[in-house]
Amino acid sequence: MNNDSSSRIVSRVKEWIAGAAPGAKLPSTRQLVAEYQASPVTVQKALRTLTVQGLIESRPGVGTFVRAYRTARPSDYG
């Protein structure tokens, strides 16, 4: 990653995610903008990166959450 604002936000949110429970709600975009003193576009870029990495999921109208990892079950061919 480059040493830009969005990568800085990604690394700090990853640290937060590491200590959070699956399904925990992330702060709102407005709160992240204020906390990291970045533009909304930069925060959205960071959140998009975390979504692509499979660490968070967005639920429109509800918020952004730490993604719960599901263990793969063996196929049932019976």
N, CA, C and O atoms as a Tinker XYZ file with bonds, in Angstrom:
   312  protein
     1  N      0.834000   -1.194000    0.000000    73     2
     2  CA     0.000000    0.000000    0.000000    64     1     3
     3  C      0.873000    1.250000    0.000000    63     2     4     5
     4  O      2.013000    1.248000    0.464000    81     3
     5  N      0.307000    2.279000   -0.522000    73     3     6
     6  CA     1.007000    3.554000   -0.489000    64     5     7
     7  C      0.870000    4.163000    0.895000    63     6     8     9
     8  O      0.069000    3.709000    1.712000    81     7
     9  N      1.652000    5.183000    1.143000    73     7    10
    10  CA     1.589000    5.858000    2.433000    64     9    11
    11  C      0.652000    7.056000    2.320000    63    10    12    13
    12  O      1.067000    8.194000    2.543000    81    11
    13  N     -0.598000    6.809000    1.980000    73    11    14
    14  CA    -1.570000    7.883000    1.857000    64    13    15
    15  C     -2.614000    7.786000    2.963000    63    14    16    17
    16  O     -2.568000    6.881000    3.796000    81    15
    17  N     -3.535000    8.709000    2.962000    73    15    18
    18  CA    -4.537000    8.768000    4.033000    64    17    19
    19  C     -5.414000    7.527000    4.082000    63    18    20    21
    20  O     -5.707000    7.024000    5.167000    81    19
    21  N     -5.836000    7.026000    2.938000    73    19    22
    22  CA    -6.728000    5.869000    2.957000    64    21    23
    23  C     -6.014000    4.628000    3.492000    63    22    24    25
    24  O     -6.625000    3.838000    4.212000    81    23
    25  N     -4.739000    4.439000    3.159000    73    23    26
    26  CA    -4.011000    3.279000    3.692000    64    25    27
    27  C     -3.771000    3.428000    5.194000    63    26    28    29
    28  O     -3.747000    2.433000    5.918000    81    27
    29  N     -3.596000    4.650000    5.660000    73    27    30
    30  CA    -3.459000    4.899000    7.100000    64    29    31
    31  C     -4.755000    4.533000    7.823000    63    30    32    33
    32  O     -4.728000    3.931000    8.896000    81    31
    33  N     -5.881000    4.900000    7.230000    73    31    34
    34  CA    -7.182000    4.572000    7.819000    64    33    35
    35  C     -7.395000    3.066000    7.794000    63    34    36    37
    36  O     -7.874000    2.494000    8.774000    81    35
    37  N     -7.047000    2.416000    6.687000    73    35    38
    38  CA    -7.194000    0.963000    6.569000    64    37    39
    39  C     -6.421000    0.266000    7.680000    63    38    40    41
    40  O     -6.953000   -0.633000    8.331000    81    39
    41  N     -5.177000    0.665000    7.905000    73    39    42
    42  CA    -4.364000   -0.011000    8.923000    64    41    43
    43  C     -4.924000    0.214000   10.324000    63    42    44    45
    44  O     -4.914000   -0.705000   11.143000    81    43
    45  N     -5.404000    1.403000   10.610000    73    43    46
    46  CA    -5.965000    1.664000   11.944000    64    45    47
    47  C     -7.294000    0.955000   12.163000    63    46    48    49
    48  O     -7.565000    0.469000   13.261000    81    47
    49  N     -8.120000    0.892000   11.134000    73    47    50
    50  CA    -9.395000    0.183000   11.274000    64    49    51
    51  C     -9.138000   -1.319000   11.388000    63    50    52    53
    52  O     -9.861000   -2.013000   12.103000    81    51
    53  N     -8.122000   -1.831000   10.695000    73    51    54
    54  CA    -7.756000   -3.248000   10.841000    64    53    55
    55  C     -7.377000   -3.554000   12.287000    63    54    56    57
    56  O     -7.747000   -4.604000   12.813000    81    55
    57  N     -6.643000   -2.651000   12.933000    73    55    58
    58  CA    -6.283000   -2.826000   14.342000    64    57    59
    59  C     -7.549000   -2.874000   15.197000    63    58    60    61
    60  O     -7.659000   -3.687000   16.114000    81    59
    61  N     -8.499000   -1.996000   14.885000    73    59    62
    62  CA    -9.758000   -1.966000   15.634000    64    61    63
    63  C    -10.521000   -3.264000   15.413000    63    62    64    65
    64  O    -11.070000   -3.829000   16.359000    81    63
    65  N    -10.560000   -3.741000   14.172000    73    63    66
    66  CA   -11.271000   -4.975000   13.830000    64    65    67
    67  C    -10.665000   -6.164000   14.572000    63    66    68    69
    68  O    -11.393000   -7.054000   15.012000    81    67
    69  N     -9.338000   -6.187000   14.714000    73    67    70
    70  CA    -8.656000   -7.302000   15.376000    64    69    71
    71  C     -9.144000   -7.482000   16.810000    63    70    72    73
    72  O     -9.163000   -8.602000   17.320000    81    71
    73  N     -9.535000   -6.400000   17.460000    73    71    74
    74  CA   -10.009000   -6.489000   18.833000    64    73    75
    75  C    -11.517000   -6.530000   18.968000    63    74    76    77
    76  O    -12.042000   -6.594000   20.079000    81    75
    77  N    -12.218000   -6.495000   17.844000    73    75    78
    78  CA   -13.683000   -6.458000   17.878000    64    77    79
    79  C    -14.264000   -7.845000   17.631000    63    78    80    81
    80  O    -13.638000   -8.702000   17.007000    81    79
    81  N    -15.453000   -8.035000   18.125000    73    79    82
    82  CA   -16.155000   -9.300000   17.922000    64    81    83
    83  C    -16.774000   -9.332000   16.531000    63    82    84    85
    84  O    -17.120000   -8.280000   15.993000    81    83
    85  N    -16.921000  -10.508000   15.938000    73    83    86
    86  CA   -17.620000  -10.593000   14.656000    64    85    87
    87  C    -19.031000  -10.021000   14.781000    63    86    88    89
    88  O    -19.755000  -10.321000   15.730000    81    87
    89  N    -19.399000   -9.208000   13.825000    73    87    90
    90  CA   -20.715000   -8.574000   13.862000    64    89    91
    91  C    -20.723000   -7.226000   14.547000    63    90    92    93
    92  O    -21.756000   -6.558000   14.581000    81    91
    93  N    -19.577000   -6.805000   15.102000    73    91    94
    94  CA   -19.509000   -5.496000   15.766000    64    93    95
    95  C    -19.694000   -4.387000   14.734000    63    94    96    97
    96  O    -19.203000   -4.482000   13.609000    81    95
    97  N    -20.398000   -3.352000   15.125000    73    95    98
    98  CA   -20.681000   -2.235000   14.224000    64    97    99
    99  C    -19.525000   -1.239000   14.246000    63    98   100   101
   100  O    -19.069000   -0.816000   15.308000    81    99
   101  N    -19.065000   -0.876000   13.054000    73    99   102
   102  CA   -18.019000    0.138000   12.927000    64   101   103
   103  C    -18.619000    1.516000   13.162000    63   102   104   105
   104  O    -19.824000    1.706000   12.997000    81   103
   105  N    -17.787000    2.474000   13.546000    73   103   106
   106  CA   -18.292000    3.847000   13.646000    64   105   107
   107  C    -18.809000    4.311000   12.283000    63   106   108   109
   108  O    -18.403000    3.790000   11.245000    81   107
   109  N    -19.698000    5.284000   12.301000    73   107   110
   110  CA   -20.257000    5.798000   11.045000    64   109   111
   111  C    -19.170000    6.498000   10.230000    63   110   112   113
   112  O    -18.107000    6.846000   10.746000    81   111
   113  N    -19.461000    6.690000    8.961000    73   111   114
   114  CA   -18.518000    7.380000    8.080000    64   113   115
   115  C    -18.229000    8.774000    8.612000    63   114   116   117
   116  O    -17.085000    9.226000    8.573000    81   115
   117  N    -19.237000    9.452000    9.102000    73   115   118
   118  CA   -19.036000   10.805000    9.658000    64   117   119
   119  C    -18.092000   10.777000   10.854000    63   118   120   121
   120  O    -17.237000   11.650000   11.001000    81   119
   121  N    -18.252000    9.770000   11.703000    73   119   122
   122  CA   -17.359000    9.657000   12.859000    64   121   123
   123  C    -15.926000    9.371000   12.414000    63   122   124   125
   124  O    -14.979000    9.922000   12.976000    81   123
   125  N    -15.765000    8.513000   11.410000    73   123   126
   126  CA   -14.425000    8.208000   10.907000    64   125   127
   127  C    -13.790000    9.436000   10.246000    63   126   128   129
   128  O    -12.589000    9.668000   10.385000    81   127
   129  N    -14.596000   10.216000    9.534000    73   127   130
   130  CA   -14.093000   11.451000    8.916000    64   129   131
   131  C    -13.556000   12.379000    9.994000    63   130   132   133
   132  O    -12.470000   12.940000    9.846000    81   131
   133  N    -14.308000   12.545000   11.075000    73   131   134
   134  CA   -13.886000   13.424000   12.164000    64   133   135
   135  C    -12.665000   12.865000   12.891000    63   134   136   137
   136  O    -11.746000   13.614000   13.222000    81   135
   137  N    -12.647000   11.557000   13.143000    73   135   138
   138  CA   -11.557000   10.948000   13.893000    64   137   139
   139  C    -10.234000   10.992000   13.141000    63   138   140   141
   140  O     -9.191000   11.274000   13.731000    81   139
   141  N    -10.274000   10.716000   11.842000    73   139   142
   142  CA    -9.041000   10.651000   11.066000    64   141   143
   143  C     -8.757000   11.931000   10.288000    63   142   144   145
   144  O     -7.757000   12.020000    9.575000    81   143
   145  N     -9.629000   12.914000   10.424000    73   143   146
   146  CA    -9.490000   14.202000    9.752000    64   145   147
   147  C     -9.192000   14.007000    8.267000    63   146   148   149
   148  O     -8.228000   14.547000    7.725000    81   147
   149  N    -10.057000   13.217000    7.633000    73   147   150
   150  CA    -9.934000   12.923000    6.213000    64   149   151
   151  C    -11.256000   13.244000    5.535000    63   150   152   153
   152  O    -12.276000   13.440000    6.196000    81   151
   153  N    -11.226000   13.294000    4.228000    73   151   154
   154  CA   -12.456000   13.579000    3.486000    64   153   155
   155  C    -13.351000   12.337000    3.456000    63   154   156   157
   156  O    -12.864000   11.218000    3.619000    81   155
   157  N    -14.642000   12.529000    3.250000    73   155   158
   158  CA   -15.546000   11.380000    3.147000    64   157   159
   159  C    -15.149000   10.423000    2.016000    63   158   160   161
   160  O    -15.320000    9.211000    2.145000    81   159
   161  N    -14.625000   10.956000    0.921000    73   159   162
   162  CA   -14.196000   10.116000   -0.199000    64   161   163
   163  C    -13.033000    9.218000    0.223000    63   162   164   165
   164  O    -12.982000    8.050000   -0.162000    81   163
   165  N    -12.111000    9.750000    1.001000    73   163   166
   166  CA   -10.968000    8.971000    1.477000    64   165   167
   167  C    -11.426000    7.866000    2.417000    63   166   168   169
   168  O    -10.941000    6.738000    2.333000    81   167
   169  N    -12.355000    8.182000    3.308000    73   167   170
   170  CA   -12.881000    7.177000    4.237000    64   169   171
   171  C    -13.618000    6.092000    3.460000    63   170   172   173
   172  O    -13.459000    4.909000    3.761000    81   171
   173  N    -14.420000    6.470000    2.469000    73   171   174
   174  CA   -15.135000    5.485000    1.662000    64   173   175
   175  C    -14.164000    4.584000    0.898000    63   174   176   177
   176  O    -14.403000    3.386000    0.751000    81   175
   177  N    -13.072000    5.168000    0.416000    73   175   178
   178  CA   -12.050000    4.378000   -0.280000    64   177   179
   179  C    -11.436000    3.346000    0.665000    63   178   180   181
   180  O    -11.213000    2.200000    0.274000    81   179
   181  N    -11.165000    3.746000    1.893000    73   179   182
   182  CA   -10.606000    2.830000    2.889000    64   181   183
   183  C    -11.603000    1.722000    3.222000    63   182   184   185
   184  O    -11.221000    0.556000    3.317000    81   183
   185  N    -12.867000    2.073000    3.399000    73   183   186
   186  CA   -13.890000    1.073000    3.703000    64   185   187
   187  C    -14.087000    0.110000    2.536000    63   186   188   189
   188  O    -14.318000   -1.081000    2.744000    81   187
   189  N    -13.995000    0.620000    1.318000    73   187   190
   190  CA   -14.108000   -0.234000    0.138000    64   189   191
   191  C    -12.954000   -1.240000    0.101000    63   190   192   193
   192  O    -13.156000   -2.404000   -0.244000    81   191
   193  N    -11.750000   -0.794000    0.456000    73   191   194
   194  CA   -10.587000   -1.680000    0.513000    64   193   195
   195  C    -10.806000   -2.783000    1.536000    63   194   196   197
   196  O    -10.511000   -3.946000    1.259000    81   195
   197  N    -11.315000   -2.442000    2.706000    73   195   198
   198  CA   -11.571000   -3.430000    3.751000    64   197   199
   199  C    -12.677000   -4.404000    3.341000    63   198   200   201
   200  O    -12.642000   -5.577000    3.714000    81   199
   201  N    -13.651000   -3.922000    2.580000    73   199   202
   202  CA   -14.720000   -4.790000    2.084000    64   201   203
   203  C    -14.162000   -5.795000    1.087000    63   202   204   205
   204  O    -14.494000   -6.979000    1.143000    81   203
   205  N    -13.318000   -5.331000    0.181000    73   203   206
   206  CA   -12.707000   -6.215000   -0.815000    64   205   207
   207  C    -11.844000   -7.274000   -0.128000    63   206   208   209
   208  O    -11.772000   -8.412000   -0.590000    81   207
   209  N    -11.193000   -6.903000    0.968000    73   207   210
   210  CA   -10.361000   -7.845000    1.714000    64   209   211
   211  C    -11.195000   -8.815000    2.549000    63   210   212   213
   212  O    -10.651000   -9.744000    3.147000    81   211
   213  N    -12.508000   -8.605000    2.594000    73   211   214
   214  CA   -13.398000   -9.512000    3.307000    64   213   215
   215  C    -13.436000   -9.300000    4.806000    63   214   216   217
   216  O    -13.874000  -10.184000    5.542000    81   215
   217  N    -12.986000   -8.143000    5.273000    73   215   218
   218  CA   -12.952000   -7.890000    6.712000    64   217   219
   219  C    -14.228000   -7.249000    7.246000    63   218   220   221
   220  O    -14.579000   -7.430000    8.412000    81   219
   221  N    -14.920000   -6.502000    6.391000    73   219   222
   222  CA   -16.143000   -5.828000    6.813000    64   221   223
   223  C    -17.225000   -6.039000    5.760000    63   222   224   225
   224  O    -16.944000   -6.410000    4.620000    81   223
   225  N    -18.461000   -5.795000    6.169000    73   223   226
   226  CA   -19.574000   -5.831000    5.224000    64   225   227
   227  C    -20.504000   -4.669000    5.523000    63   226   228   229
   228  O    -20.734000   -4.307000    6.677000    81   227
   229  N    -21.030000   -4.102000    4.457000    73   227   230
   230  CA   -21.928000   -2.967000    4.584000    64   229   231
   231  C    -23.362000   -3.439000    4.422000    63   230   232   233
   232  O    -23.674000   -4.224000    3.526000    81   231
   233  N    -24.226000   -2.956000    5.294000    73   231   234
   234  CA   -25.649000   -3.239000    5.198000    64   233   235
   235  C    -26.355000   -1.903000    4.998000    63   234   236   237
   236  O    -26.511000   -1.132000    5.944000    81   235
   237  N    -26.782000   -1.631000    3.762000    73   235   238
   238  CA   -27.398000   -0.330000    3.468000    64   237   239
   239  C    -28.528000    0.012000    4.429000    63   238   240   241
   240  O    -29.423000   -0.794000    4.684000    81   239
   241  N    -28.461000    1.218000    4.947000    73   239   242
   242  CA   -29.479000    1.691000    5.873000    64   241   243
   243  C    -29.277000    1.254000    7.308000    63   242   244   245
   244  O    -29.992000    1.703000    8.204000    81   243
   245  N    -28.293000    0.370000    7.536000    73   243   246
   246  CA   -28.057000   -0.139000    8.885000    64   245   247
   247  C    -26.676000    0.256000    9.378000    63   246   248   249
   248  O    -26.537000    0.768000   10.489000    81   247
   249  N    -25.645000    0.021000    8.560000    73   247   250
   250  CA   -24.285000    0.373000    8.953000    64   249   251
   251  C    -23.264000   -0.582000    8.361000    63   250   252   253
   252  O    -23.574000   -1.385000    7.481000    81   251
   253  N    -22.045000   -0.480000    8.860000    73   251   254
   254  CA   -20.942000   -1.325000    8.422000    64   253   255
   255  C    -20.505000   -2.162000    9.614000    63   254   256   257
   256  O    -20.371000   -1.653000   10.728000    81   255
   257  N    -20.284000   -3.451000    9.372000    73   255   258
   258  CA   -20.023000   -4.389000   10.451000    64   257   259
   259  C    -18.798000   -5.229000   10.173000    63   258   260   261
   260  O    -18.420000   -5.448000    9.022000    81   259
   261  N    -18.176000   -5.702000   11.259000    73   259   262
   262  CA   -17.076000   -6.654000   11.144000    64   261   263
   263  C    -17.682000   -7.938000   10.600000    63   262   264   265
   264  O    -18.678000   -8.443000   11.117000    81   263
   265  N    -17.074000   -8.444000    9.571000    73   263   266
   266  CA   -17.622000   -9.636000    8.924000    64   265   267
   267  C    -17.382000  -10.870000    9.775000    63   266   268   269
   268  O    -16.279000  -11.096000   10.273000    81   267
   269  N    -18.417000  -11.655000    9.933000    73   267   270
   270  CA   -18.306000  -12.911000   10.672000    64   269   271
   271  C    -17.804000  -13.979000    9.712000    63   270   272   273
   272  O    -18.420000  -14.234000    8.677000    81   271
   273  N    -16.700000  -14.589000   10.057000    73   271   274
   274  CA   -16.150000  -15.638000    9.207000    64   273   275
   275  C    -16.921000  -16.919000    9.450000    63   274   276   277
   276  O    -17.137000  -17.319000   10.593000    81   275
   277  N    -17.325000  -17.545000    8.391000    73   275   278
   278  CA   -18.052000  -18.803000    8.499000    64   277   279
   279  C    -17.125000  -19.931000    8.103000    63   278   280   281
   280  O    -16.412000  -19.851000    7.103000    81   279
   281  N    -17.146000  -20.961000    8.887000    73   279   282
   282  CA   -16.317000  -22.111000    8.560000    64   281   283
   283  C    -16.997000  -22.905000    7.462000    63   282   284   285
   284  O    -18.217000  -23.066000    7.463000    81   283
   285  N    -16.220000  -23.389000    6.549000    73   283   286
   286  CA   -16.766000  -24.166000    5.446000    64   285   287
   287  C    -17.173000  -25.547000    5.946000    63   286   288   289
   288  O    -16.402000  -26.230000    6.619000    81   287
   289  N    -18.369000  -25.937000    5.614000    73   287   290
   290  CA   -18.842000  -27.265000    5.978000    64   289   291
   291  C    -18.593000  -28.205000    4.812000    63   290   292   293
   292  O    -18.678000  -27.794000    3.654000    81   291
   293  N    -18.288000  -29.451000    5.102000    73   291   294
   294  CA   -18.111000  -30.400000    4.007000    64   293   295
   295  C    -19.436000  -30.600000    3.283000    63   294   296   297
   296  O    -20.507000  -30.525000    3.884000    81   295
   297  N    -19.345000  -30.852000    2.001000    73   295   298
   298  CA   -20.547000  -31.072000    1.201000    64   297   299
   299  C    -21.244000  -32.358000    1.633000    63   298   300   301
   300  O    -20.605000  -33.359000    1.956000    81   299
   301  N    -22.553000  -32.298000    1.627000    73   299   302
   302  CA   -23.354000  -33.466000    1.994000    64   301   303
   303  C    -23.918000  -34.055000    0.707000    63   302   304   305
   304  O    -24.837000  -33.506000    0.099000    81   303
   305  N    -23.350000  -35.171000    0.314000    73   303   306
   306  CA   -23.797000  -35.813000   -0.917000    64   305   307
   307  C    -24.793000  -36.940000   -0.648000    63   306   308   309
   308  O    -25.091000  -37.731000   -1.543000    81   307
   309  N    -25.302000  -37.016000    0.568000    73   307   310
   310  CA   -26.189000  -38.118000    0.942000    64   309   311
   311  C    -27.603000  -37.963000    0.526000    63   310   312
   312  O    -28.426000  -38.838000    0.796000    81   311
